[in-house]
Amino acid sequence: APDGYTLMVYSPGFVVNKFVHKSLPYDTEKDFAPVTNLVSSGGLFLAVNPSIPANTMQEFIAYARKPEANLAYSTPGVGNNWHLATEVFRKFENLDMVHVPYKGGGPAVAALVAGEVQAMLASPAPLLPHYKNKRVKVLAYSGDKRNAAAPEVPTMKEAGVDYYYDGGWFGMFAPAKTPNEIVE
């Protein structure tokens, strides 16, 4: 019932889903009322497995462009923010990397740490412990300024990539037909 007691928090995948899935049990625009943006995540880390012979973004791009590189990247699934951000990066940099979707961010990061995949763009929180323990290398941050938790990591722009992707947002939605005074 659209009474204000049932709310949903979702990432940009919510608005992208209709473009990546053949059918959905809901209509993004007709079945929900936007309430507010809760979080702008600020950016994503580009991380690689330590086995990759690259310590900078430019070294990684050069390595990834080699036909023998055979790189794969992990995400928490198809159409989510990490996936779309990596596809943007892959397309802009003309990289041939295979997408390996996992069932969630934790398994996607674990795959990078284990060497099942070689790269990923991900939110700082799940990567930072592995970066601090040198189980992954973080080459750049996609935010418009350096991440306070890893100030030694350059932004994408500082690393020679002319664009950045801010990492998205998390918004709150109510069911359609929730009274305006409740949405407000």
Salt bridges, closest charged atoms under 4 A:
GLU29 OE2 - LYS18 NZ 2.57
GLU87 OE1 - ARG90 NH2 2.96
GLU93 OE1 - ARG65 NH2 3.13
GLU158 OE1 - ARG146 NE 2.80
